Amino acid sequence: MNATFSFTVSKKQANTLLLACLYPAIPYLQPEQWQGLLAGEQGNIQLDGITVHQDVVLLFGQVVSYSIDDYQEADVDDAWSLIWSNADIAAIHKPANLPVNRTTRNVYNTLIQLLRRESPWPDAHLLHRLDLETSGLILIAQNNSMARQYQSQLDQLIKRKLYRAVVQGKPDWVINDYCCDLATLDEQAGGTAIRSQMHVVPSGEGKKSRTRFNVLTSHVKEGVEYSLLECELFTGRKHQIRAQLAHLGHPIVGDKIYSNQGSFYLKRLQKTLTEVDHEQLMTPHHLLHAYEIQLSNLWCNAGNNEEQPETQDIVIRDDDFPEAWQLLGF
């Protein structure tokens, strides 16, 4: 396919050279390939809609666009949808197995690039993130200016975040308000070969992490018990829900890092997982879904420069669970 990308020059990128900003945009393209795109006659690189052939200095707010012919990358589920929006921000449904921004495998088909191409917001920015395999609600700012305004006040904007998860087994508790410290560990300190994996560590040796888990229902399928949990986040640490549930003995179904000793994650780094692997994992992705976000209505309206009456907070839910959830009866 022929792929076209674009970005708005940030304050950090301003006053730097064009190629210096482009080199990291697609990591596997070599500098000479970028230089060829710039020098070519096809008009592959544009600045504010005008083709450029020189390595110019960028200015804050300029729009850089570039196109690459015969572009190839991994397939993803690109069926994002709009759940809610106002004049500044929007809540988007992210499918499972869609990266929110670029990875080593995907640069063109990411949530943020899809939004910039397909939504009314060509300058959309993420306000927070979801893991690749996690589905559900994610908030975006409709432009860079709104992103700067809301990111610094995100804790005031988001009053509550609820996730749903399907886990292995049935906990011996119904409600567990779980607090711990989370940190990465190298192998010498008791970690694993998975550098991104989070571990529960003694108090004071990591970042404080708190989640309230609530068992909604449990049932047995083919002789194995599974449970549906509601997970309310009070802190937002990397892999928080996944790492805590694994530590509690109930890893999320399909989690390649936090179940089966991470063997499927390590195997996927080397090669594609087989059908037999997916049968053992039971699902094509882990079963974690960002289900509900509660926003402060007064704070949402604060940027509109108008007097707003005191009203109820905004509760946004995403009931579009992936098909894989039905495989286990949830």
Disulfide bonds with the S-S distance in Angstrom:
none
